[in-house]
């Protein structure tokens, strides 16, 4: 629907510029010569009708040249003036001038109606039919026409109407083609955007994985070389931290309805596999959180849970103002440095130690 409206606006604006030129050209290049070359009764009525049509064209030009739609008042008033001018011009014709060379308005009025009502096809057809019916009625009332005169008048009316109706058909065809072209272009742009986003996401994931593996490989190398003792509590904590970070990183790539809770759950799962008793509480509806913000929000959870000894409590709170992820655990002071390091420019991190318990909270303000 959006493509169709945009296409209609573009096509109608372009066609109206062409119709403005046609209406003005036909009126002043052809009809003016006809008006001055024949006798009308009374002449001032024909001249007034000519001037009225010219004023309608000029008024429409104010909006048409700026490619803006015509106001409803201009359309309604212009249509009434055009039909009235058509009746007056036809009434001023000599008895033998109907649908013949002196009848300068019979073909001109249709172009003015097209200019005014191009985007209102049912009203346009009704107005054109009214114009032709009035012209035909005055032609019949002027005297009993002969068969040849009827044929000539019919040829004039049919030729004029067919050309003007062809403009309506062409406009509708252009509107459909333009809508299709705009839809194809929009789909192409959408696909291109998705490709670029996928490429950027892939580059970011490679960078993140490279950074994580860069921190993990030295640990593995030290363990393999015997530099680190697996029985040492500090070594175990470093291993737990690396395992939790990797598990959270893998969870980041999963397609799930609530990525933040899914990543927090992954961190909790690693801690539970180490025998830690972890409770998780989630409140608030799921909200869209950027990947880098989720990474920063779960950073304190990773750091604290990797140092937890026996039990921990993790909570996720989502409101209209912010998103908070908090953890309370018996981690002592071992997680303090890693927790503070998890803070970023977009995520605030608060940490406090209460005896053997550590409480950390990461907060992302959604507004402001």
N, C-alpha and C positions, 0 to 999 in steps of 0.2 A: 504494500500500500504506500509506503514512504517513497519507493522508487517511482511508482505511478504518479504520485502527486508532484514530485520533483520534475519528472519528465514532462508532465502536463504544463507546469509553469514555464519550463524552458521552451517547449515547442510553441505554446500560445504566445509567449513574449516575442519569439522570433517571427512567427507568422503575422502577428499584428504589425510589426515593423514593415513587412512586405505589403500588407493590406493597406496600411497608412499611405504608402507610396502609390499603390494602385488606385485607391479612392481619390487621392488628390490629383494624380495624373489624368485619370479618366474625366474627372469633373472639369479641370481647367484646360486640358489639352483637347478634349472632344466635345464635352457638353456645353462649354462656354461658347464655342463656335456655333453649335446648333442653336443655343438660346438667342444669340444675336442675329442669326440668319433667318428666323421665322417670326411670324406675327402671332402673338398670344393675346387672349382676351379674358381678363385684363392683363396687361403686360407686367404690372407691378406685382401681381400674385406670383407669376413665374419667377421674377427676379427675387422676391422675398424667399421663395422656396429654395432657390439656388444659394442664396446667402446663408439660410438656415443650415443647409447641408454642409456648406463650407465651415461654418462655425462648429458644427459637431465634429468634423474632421480635426480642426485645430484644437478643440478641447481634448479630444482623445489623444492627440499627439503629446500633450503635456505629460501623460503617464506612459505612453507607448515608447517614446524615445528613451525613457529611463528604465525600460523593461519592467515596469511595475503593473500589477493587475488594475483594471479599471474599477473605481469605486462603484458601489451599487447605485448610488444616486445618479452618477453619470450614465450608467448603463440604462437605467429606467427612463430618465429624462431624455437621453439621446434617442432611445428607441421611439418614444412618443413623438419627438420632434421630427425624426426621419419619416415615420409613417404619415404624420400630418403634412409634411412638406411634399411627400409623394402624392397624396390626395390633391393638394392644392395645385401642384404642377400639372397633374393630369387633367384637372378640371379646367385649367386655363388653356388647354390645347384647342386648336381649331377642330371643327367636326371631323375632318378627314385626317387628323394627325395622330390618332390613337394607335399605339403599337407600330408606328411608322417613324421615319426620320425625325419629325418634330418632337417626338416623345423622348426627350433627352433623359428623363428621370427613370424610365422603366428598367434600364440596366444599371444605372448608377446607384439606386437605392439599395440594391442587394449587396453591393460592396460596403456600404455604410453599415448595414445590418451585420455583415460578417465581422467588421471591425469591432462592433459593439458586443456581439453575442457569440463570438467564436467558441467560448468555453461554456456556453449554455445552449447546447444543440437543440433540445426540444423547443425552447423558446424561439431560437433562431428559425427553425423550420416553420413554426406557427406564424412568426412575423413575416417571413418571405411568402408564405401561402396567402396571408392577408393582403400583402402588397400586390401579388399577382391577381388575386380575386377582385380587388378594387379596380385594378387596371382593366381586367377583362370585363367587369360590369360596366365601367364607363365606356369601354369600346362598344359594347352591345347597345347601350342606351343612346349613343351618338347617332344611331341609325341602323337600319337592317343591313348588315354587311353581306357582300357577295361571297360566293364560295372561294374565289381566289384571294379575297381579302382575309377571310378566316384562315386560310392556309398560310398566308404570309405572316399574319399576326401570331399564329401558333408556332411558326418556325422561329420568329423573334423571341417569343416567350420561352420556348423550349431551349433554344440556344443559350440565352442568357442564364436561365436557371441551371442548366446542366454544367456550365463552366463554374458557376458559383458553388453549386453543390459538390463539384469535384474538389474544391478547396477544402470542404468539410471532410470528405473522405481521405484526402491526402493528409490533413492534419491529424486525424485519428490514427492513420497508419504510422505517421512519424512519431506520434505519442507512444504507440506500442513498441516500435523499434527502439526508441530512445530509452524507454523503461527497461527493455531487455538489455540494452547496452550498459545502462547504469547498474543493473543488477549483476551483470557479468563482471564489470569493473570493480564493484564493491566486493564480490566474492573473490576476485583475484587479489585485491588488496588485503582482504581478510586472511587468505591463505599465505600471502607473503609475510604478513605480520606474524602469523603462527610459526612460519619457518624461522623467521628472525628470532622470535621468542624462544623457540626450541634450541636454536644454535647458541643463544646467549645462556640459556639454562644449562646446556651441556658444558659450555666453557666454565660457568660458575661451579658446576658439580666437579669438574676435573680439578679446578683450583682447590676446592674444599677437600676433596679426597687426597690430593697431593699434599696439602698441608697436614691433614690428619695422619696420613701414612708417614710423612716426614717426621712427625712426633712419635709415632709408634715404632718405626723400624729401629731407631737407636735402642729403645727399650728391649726389643726382641734380640738385637745383637748383643747387648750386655748380658742378657739372660743366657744366650747360647755360649758366650765366651766365658761365663762364670764370673763376670764382674759383679753381677748382682746376685744376692742370695734370695731364692724364692721364699724362704722361711721368714725373711725380714718383713716386719709390718709395713715399712715404707715402700718396699718393693711390691708387696701385695696391693697396697693402696694405689700405686702407679698403674699396676695392671688392671685393677678395677676401674680406674679412671679411663684408661684407654679403651677397655671393653665397652664401657657405658657410652663413650663418645662415638665409637664405631656403630654400636647398636642404634643410637639416636640418629646417626647420619644415614644408615640404611632405611630407617623408618621414614625419613624425610622424603624418600622417593616413592613411597606407597600412595596409591590413589584411594583416599578415604574421605568420608564426609567431614570429619573433624580432625585435621592434621595436628593441631597443637596437642590435643588430648592423646592422640595416637603416639606422638613422640614422647610425651611425658610417661605414658604407659610403658613404652619401650625401655626407658630409663629405670622405671620401677621393676620391670621384669628382670633386668640384669641384677639389680640389688637382691631381689627375692631368690635368684638362683645361687647367690652367695650365702643364703640363710638369713638375710635381714627381714624382719617383720615390717612391711610397709603398708600403710593404708592410704588410699587415694580418694579425695573428695572433689567433685566437680559441680560447680553451680553456674547458672547463666546459660543462655543460648549460644550455640556456636557462632563465631564471627570470623570473618576473613582476616587472617594475620599473615603478612608477608613472610617469606621463608627466612630472610635474614633476621627479622624480629623474633620469629619462633626460635631460631638458633640462640639468640641472646636471652630469651626468656627461659629456655631450658638449660642454659649454661650453669646457673647456680644449682639446679637440681642435680646435674651431672656431677659437679664438684662435691656437693654435700653428700649425695648417696654413695659416692665412691669411698668416702671416708667414714661412713656410718658403721657402727659396730653391731648393734642389736636391733634397734627399731627406729622408724622414721614415719613422719606423716607429711604427705604432699597434698596441696590443695590448689585448684585452678578456679579462679573467679573471673567471670566476664560480665561487664556492665556496659551501659551506653557510653561511659566516659573512659574506661580503661580496661586493661586485661592484666591480671596479676597471677603469678605462679609463686607459691611459697612452700618452703619445706622446713620442718623442725625435726632434728635428728640428734642422736647421741654421738656426734662426730668430734667433740672436743674442739681443739683449735687447728686441727689438721687441714680443714677445708677452707680456712679463712683466706689465704692468698689466692687460691683458684677462684673462690667466689667473687672477690673484689675484681679480679681480672676479667670476669664475665660481663661486667658493665660496659655499655656502649653509649654512643651519643643519643640513641633513640630509646634505650631501655635503662631505667633507673634500678639500681640494686642496693638494697639495705641488708646489712648483716649484723648480728649481735650474738654474743656468747653468754650463756647463763649456766655456769658450772660446766658440766660435761655436755650440755645441750647447745646446739647452734641453730639459730633461726635465720633464714635468708628469704628475702622476697624480691622478685623481679617485677617491675611495673612498666607497662607500655601505655602511654596516654594516647587514646584514639583521636582526641580532639585537642586543638591548640598546639 
